[in-house]
Structure formats: C-alpha cells, structure tokens
Amino acid sequence: MTALSITPAVANEQMIRALAAEGLPVEDLAEEGRRFFAFHDGPQWIGFGGIEGDGPDRILRSLVISGTARGKGTGAEAVALLESEARRDGAARLHLLTTTAGDFFRKLGYRDCPRGEAPERVASSREFAALCPASADYLVKRL
C-alpha cells in the first residue's frame, strides 16, 4: 500500500474522462453539494472520489482508481481518506450505490441495505433517483 495524499478537486476533463471510462455517472458533477478529491502518490495522480450532501448522511460517489494503482490496497486507502473527510465534516454515515464494486466495499465495512430504507435526502439525490440503475447494490457504513 502506498501513502496517498488527498487534495480538493474540481470536475475537470481528466476526472470526467476517468469516471466515464469506468461507466460512472458524470452528468451531475458540477451541481452544488458535491465535494471532489484527487488522490496522489507523490506527484502522480492515481484517482478521484467524491462526497455528496450535508448532514449526518452523505453519499460516497465517483470513486475511481487508475489501472496501474489497482490491486495494491490503493482503493481501500482512498476510501479511508474519503471517510475521514466526511467524518471531519460531520457525517455519521456514508451511503453508496454500485453495480460493480459491492464486494470491495463490503470488505471495507459497508453493509447491504434495502434501497427503500435510504434517508429521504439520500433517496432524493440525483444519483439515487436517476443516475444509478435500480439493480445497483445499496450499501451503508456508519463512520
């Protein structure tokens, strides 16, 4: 595992390309209420991730790690950094939807939850209401 650094990021062309290449939603990246971060290993960019919302329930979203950094614990380290950011900002729980990475997040302590039990602010988000398919796994973690 590397020692990643995390810095605030804006939805730029590099981020949009990286997310789109993994089939992740990009349509709402510039909307309010989203904070994005870039992950670096030294000077090298290795990924992006975001947190959406305010209050105790937030959405972890748009996590992408570059292919060369995968399989080395980098994704787990990036998630831990996002969780720390959310916790510092007052979040008590992180929610997410995924069609491909359910097992990865379960190994990090995220638990399956019926989608109908999502808090209203989470359930009414564009990610939950429109961008992710109904077949996506809904996972939650208490911070």
NUZA-14393 format. One record per residue: x negated, y, z of N, C-alpha, C in turn; residue in three letters. Coordinates in steps of 0.2 Angstrom, whole numbers, plus 5000, padded with zeros to 4 digits. Atoms other than C-alpha are relative to their C-alpha. Layout:
XYZXYZXYZAla/...
***
This chain:
499649945000500050005000499650065000Met/500449945001499450174996500250055005Thr/499849954996499550335006500350064996Ala/499749955004500850434997500150075003Leu/499849944998501250614998500650024997Ser/499349985003502950694995500050075000Ile/500049935000503250864989500750024997Thr/499349985003504950954984499950014992Pro/500050005008505350944965500650034998Ala/499449985004506551014953500149954995Val/499850055005507450914940499750034993Ala/500449985006506150944926500049944995Asn/500050055005505950854910499649935002Glu/500450064998504650724917500549965005Gln/499550044996505950674931500649984996Met/499550035004507350664919499849944995Ile/500350065004506350554907499949945004Arg/500150064996505850444921500649975003Ala/499350034998507650424928500449974994Leu/499650025006508450404911499749934997Ala/500350065003507150264906500249945005Ala/499850054996507750164921500849995001Glu/499350005000509550194917500450035006Gly/499749964994509850314932500450064998Leu/499649945002511150454931499550065000Pro/500349935000510450624926500450064999Val/499649955001511950714922500150065005Glu/499849954995512150804938499450025004Asp/500649984996510350834944499950075002Leu/500149934999510451024943500650035004Ala/499549984996512051034953499850015007Glu/500249984993512051104971500049945004Glu/500050064995511750994986499649954999Gly/500550055001510350894980499350025001Arg/500749984999508550894985499649944997Arg/500550055003507250804975499350015002Phe/500750004997505550754979499649964995Phe/500450045004504050694969499549975005Ala/500550034996502850564976499449994996Phe/500649995003501050574973499549955003His/500650044998499550454975499450044998Asp/500549965002498150584976500350054995Gly/499749965004498450694961500549974995Pro/499650045005499350564951500849995002Gln/499350004999501250574950500249925000Trp/499850075001502050404954500749985001Ile/499350014999503850434957500450065002Gly/499649954998505350534961500649975004Phe/499450024996506850524973500450065003Gly/499649954998508250624980500549985006Gly/499550014995509450654994500550054998Ile/499549965002511150724991500550015006Glu/499449994995512450805003499750045006Gly/500249974994512350885020500449965006Asp/499650044995513050825037499649945002Gly/500350074998512750655045499949954995Pro/500050055006513050555029499750034994Asp/500349975006511950585014499949944995Arg/500150055005511650494998499250004998Ile/500650015002509950424994500149984992Leu/499850015007509850434975499350014996Arg/500549985005508750444959499349985002Ser/500650034998507350334966499749974994Leu/500450045005506050284953499350015001Val/500750014999504350224954499749984993Ile/500350015007503150224939499849925000Ser/500250075001502750044932499449985003Gly/500750014997500950054937500049995007Thr/500050004993501350084955500549955003Ala/499650054997502649944957499749945003Arg/500250064997502449794967499450005005Gly/500649984995501149874979500350035006Lys/499749974994502349924993500250084999Gly/499949925001502450104985500850025000Thr/499349995000504350094983500350015007Gly/499850004993504550055002499850065003Ala/500349944997503350195006500450064998Glu/499649945002504350314996500750015003Ala/499350004996506050265004499950025007Val/500149984993505250285021499950085000Ala/500149935000504750465016500650034999Leu/499449975001506450505010500449995006Leu/499650014993507250435026499750055005Glu/500349954995506050545036500350074998Ser/499849945002506550695026500850015002Glu/499350004999508450655028500150015008Ala/500050004993508150625047499950075003Arg/500249934998507250795049500550054999Arg/499449965002508750875040500649995004Asp/499350014996510050805052500449944998Gly/499650055002510650655043499949945005Ala/500050054996511150505053500149934996Ala/499950065004511550385039499850014992Arg/500150005007510950355021500549954996Leu/499650045004512150285008499750004993His/500250005007511750224990500449954996Leu/499850055005512350134975499549984996Leu/500550025004511350024965500349944996Thr/499950065005511549904950499549955000Thr/500650045002509849834950499549995006Thr/500550014995508949854967500349995007Ala/499650014994510149794980499549965005Gly/500550054996508849654986499450055003Asp/500649964997507449784988500350045006Phe/499749964995508549904998500249965007Phe/499850044994509249765009499349985004Arg/500650024996507449715014499750065004Lys/500249944996507249895020500550025005Leu/499649984994508649885032500750024997Gly/499349975002510149945021500449945000Tyr/499550054999511749845023500550014995Arg/499449995005513149805011500650025004Asp/499449974997514749895015500550004994Cys/499449995005516449895006500050074998Pro/500049935002516450044995500650045002Arg/499549964997518150095002499950035007Gly/500249984993517350125019499550064999Glu/500449945000516250265012500350065003Ala/499749934998516550435021500250044994Pro/499749965005517550555011499550044996Glu/500549955004516050675007499649954996Arg/500450045004515150525000500449974995Val/499650035005516550444991500250054995Ala/499849955005517050604983499450034996Ser/500649985004515250634976500149984993Ser/500050025007515050634958499749934998Arg/500350075000513850484960500549945001Glu/499650054998515150384968500650004996Phe/499450005003516650444959500049994993Ala/500050005007516050444941499449974997Ala/500650015003514250414938499749925000Leu/500250074999513950234945500649964999Cys/499450045001515050094940500349975006Pro/499750034994516250014952499749935002Ala/500350064999515249854951499350015004Ser/500649984997513749944959500049985008Ala/500150024993513149874976500050075004Asp/499949944996513650004990499649985007Tyr/500450014994512350005004499950065005Leu/500049944995512150105020499449985005Val/500550014995510750125033500150055005Lys/500049954994510850205050499350025001Arg/500749984999509250315052499850005008Leu/
***
